Amino acid sequence: MGSGILVVCEHEDGMPKKTAFELLSKARELSGNLGGPVSALVIGSADAANLGEYGAATVYTVDGAEFSSGVVGAWVGALAAAVAAANPAVVLGAASART
């Protein structure tokens, strides 16, 4: 089993949604008990520059036409790659149609 927390950060119009910041803040809090780093995943074209301010030690980003069109397989592949890279114990995401 891995360590740390991976947060799937949703965005709208190129900016992270409020839920991304809330989940990162919660992940930072939880990582005190679980240990390991907090990582963020941003799928599609978005500004991820300030995610570190909310606790992300590493930010994984993927972009391309297949992500803006909503192709499910591309999203699943991106998430699987981020999980393989981060090896987290926990993955957090907002409850939405996208995640």
N, C-alpha and C positions, 0 to 999 in steps of 0.2 A: 504494500500500500504506500502511496506517495505521501507527501506532506504539503501543507499550505493550501491556499484557496484560489481557485480561478473564478473570476467574475465575468460573465458575458454582459458586455455593456451595449445596450441599445442606443440608437441615436436617431435624430430626426432633423432633416435639413442640414446635415453635416455637423450637428452639435450633439454631444451626449445628452440623453434624457436625464431627468432628475433621479429616476430609479437607478441609473448607473452610479451616480455619486452616493446615493443612499446605500446601495449594496456594497460598494467599495468601503465605505465607512464601517458598515457592519462586519465586513470581512476582516478589516484591520483589527476590530475589537475581538472577533472570534479567534484570530490567529494568535492572540496572546495566550489562549488556552490550548489551541491545537499545535502551535509551533509552525514553522515554515513560512515562506513568503506569500504575499498576496500578488496575484497576477491578474491582468485584465485582457480580455479579448474584444476587439472591435472588428466587426465584419462589415465591409463596405466602406465607402468614402466618408470619413468623418475626422474631425479634429480631435486627436487623442492626447494632445500636448499636456493638458492639466490633470490627467488621471493620476499621475504620481502624487499630486498634492492631496489626494484622497486615499492614498495608501498603496497604490500599485507599484511594486518594485520593478515589475516587467510588464510591458504592454505589447501584446501580439496583435498585429493588424493584417488583414487580408482585404484586398480590393480587386475589383474587376467587374465586367459587365454581368457575369453570372450572379453576382451578389445583389446588384441593383434590380435585377429582374425577379428576384424572389425564388429562384430555383432551389428547391429544398435540398437536393443532393449536394449542391455546392456548400450550403450552410452546414450540413452534417459533416462533410469532409473537412471544412475549416475548423469546426469544433473538435473533431477527432484529432486533427493535427495539433491544435493548441493543447489538448489534454495530454497527448503523447509528449509534447515538448515541456510542459509545466509539471507533469506528473503530480497533480493535486490530490489531496485527500477528499476535497469537497469542491463541487462546482455550484456556483450560485447564478441565477438568472431571474429576471422579472417574469411574473406570470402574465404573459401576453400571447397574442396570436403568433408572434415571431419566434419566441423562445418556448 
